Amino acid sequence: MKKTISILLTAALLTAGLTFMAGATENPLDKPKTPHYLYTTGTVESVENYNGQKGWFLVRIIDNDGNPAYLVITDRTVFPFKSTIVTGDVVTGYYLADAPMSLIWPPQYNTAIFVSGMPADGNLRADRFYTWEDGMDGYMLAQGGQFAFRIDGNTEIVLANGDDFSDGEIEGRRMVVIYDGSTKSLPEMATAIKVIVLYEDAVPLPETVSPDMPQDVVIDASGWPILVDGTQIDAPDAFQTEDGTVMVPLRAIAEKLGFEVNWDGEMRSVRLGVATHLWIGNTEVNVGRMAPLSISTAPVIVNRTTFVPLDFFVNALGMTNAFAFEGQIEIHSEGERME
């Protein structure tokens, strides 16, 4: 019975998709689109603990072409199906499409989603999804443009930790969509069985910092000069959060240190040079394709400026010192590290 319903659903969606495409003035796939995630698939050859960190693993896989790769599993990796990693299993690891490249061989992928044990009749898509403005009503379109899904009364919507999220806002979120039937149209369309809303945007901003209400911020370090390698720079004022974290303007400092700074408004992310990548509201920092680093406080936007915790420059960028002392803030790229 379930199989019959699935076939009828697929046929209905296919008809709707082809009807839309026939009457559309512009194919939604005409514009180049980049998916939020890429993926690699292979057979698990070995599993070992990663750098002694509890719950972190380095999974060596061999792909269909016989090439090796490593999937770095962290405490933020999401397992949509089986949560164990077994030698000999065929698995897929999803990683950020725009993560900086590394020259390490075999390549290491910081794995956001680890897929193992998917049912034979199951399907999965992972991307960032938005309301399909020029498409079928009620559908959300993947950032990559190749897939759209809708939710019905039977769709389960949960957060990455399993908590119910059926009443939550999913617009623009990173999600794993599980489904069992789809159309053959472009984009492919389906009704979701289960939607897993991933980490990142769910990380709350500090209560004292609001992108829309910067006047609520208590500026304890207002007016403090910021010195980079002994030279004062022109930069927005730093501030201090309620827990004492000093937040400083990222672009002005990073550019003085010689980094090229690029902002991605759609991703709400910042890339420094070719190797370092961070996101607003997320304490993760990616450096190349190595396992992510964690900083003390998530980056925030205040008055259209990205602020990061002062220790970001030491813990993520490898500067020797970064401190606030006696009415000024200093960052040093060379010299002896202070304890």
C-alpha positions, 0 to 999 in steps of 0.5 A: 500500500505504501509503495502504491501511495509513493508511486502516485505521489511521485506521478503527481509531483512529476506532473506538477513539476513539468507543468510549472516548467512548461509555463515558466518564463525563466528556468530556475536552474538558468542561474549558476548556483553553488550548493552549501555542501559537497560530499564524498562516498567510500568504504570505511577502511579504519576508524581511530580517535582524533587527536585524543579528543573525546567523541572525535574520530578520523575515518579513513575511506576508500572511494569507488576509484580506489582513492583514500580520504579522511572524514573528520567526525566531531561532536557536531557531526550529525548522523541521520541514520546509524550512529555507529561507524563500522569498518566495511560500511559504505558511507557518505560524508557531507562537508562545506562546499566553500571550505578552504582547500588544503594541500594535505594528502589524503584529503581530510574533510570536516564532516558536517553530516555522516550518512551510514545505514540509509534504508534502501528505499530512502533518499537524502539531500543536505543543503541550505533551503529557501522558500521557492519564490518563483516556483511551486507554492509550499516548496523550499528550494535548495541553495544548489537549485537541484532539489525542492521539497515540501512538508505535509502533516506527516513530516517530522521536523527536528533539531540536530539533537532530536528535539522537536522543531515543528513550530520553528522557523526553517527559512534559510536554514541548513537542513537534511531532508529525508524522502522516499519518492521524487519527481524526475523534473528539474529541480527534483521535487519531493515530500519530506518524511523527515527534516533535520535542522542543523547547527550554526544558525541555532547558536544564539547571539550573546544577550548583550549583542543584537545585530538589529539593536546595537544600542543595547550593547554595553560598551566598556572598551569604547574609545580604547585604541587598538594597536596591531604590531605597535601601530594604532589602527582606525577601527570601530570601537571594541566592546565587552560582553556581560561575561567579560569577553572583549569583542573587537572589529575583525576586518580592520585588524585582519587587514592590518595583519595582511589578511584578505577579508571576504564577506558572504552575505548569503552565508553570513560568513567571513573568509580570511585569506584562503584558509580560515572561515568563520560564521556569524553566530557560530563558535566554529572556525575552519582552517583548511579542511582540518577539524574545526577550532572553537573560539570562546564567543560566536562572531556577531554583527553590530552596526554592519561590522563583524566582531570576534572575541579578542582571543580569536587572533591567537587561537585561530590565526596564530598570533603571539599575543592579543590582550586588553590592558590599561586602556588599550587593545594590542595584537602582536603577530611576532615576539614572545607569547605572554602567559 
